[in-house]
Amino acid sequence: MSEEKRILELDKYEYGVIFHSLNDKRTALLKEKQPTDAIDDVLIKVIDAPSLKKRRERYRADER
């Protein structure tokens, strides 16, 4: 069974809100000595997410 995936388009401000919210949650969990695995996974996806410009460049390269 495949998982449903979602694509979000965020401007710089919205990206920052997501990034800082996840980072703040991770910091709070660390202070409480709670596991951060799920937050870490999502935070890495946010950090590694390509910009729309990079997605278009990659798509054009795949067409060749």
Rosetta blueprint (number, residue, H / E / L):
1 M L
2 S L
3 E L
4 E L
5 K L
6 R L
7 I L
8 L L
9 E L
10 L L
11 D L
12 K H
13 Y H
14 E H
15 Y H
16 G H
17 V H
18 I H
19 F H
20 H H
21 S H
22 L H
23 N H
24 D H
25 K H
26 R H
27 T H
28 A H
29 L H
30 L H
31 K H
32 E L
33 K L
34 Q L
35 P L
36 T L
37 D H
38 A H
39 I H
40 D H
41 D H
42 V H
43 L H
44 I H
45 K H
46 V H
47 I H
48 D H
49 A L
50 P L
51 S L
52 L H
53 K H
54 K H
55 R H
56 R H
57 E H
58 R H
59 Y H
60 R H
61 A H
62 D H
63 E H
64 R L
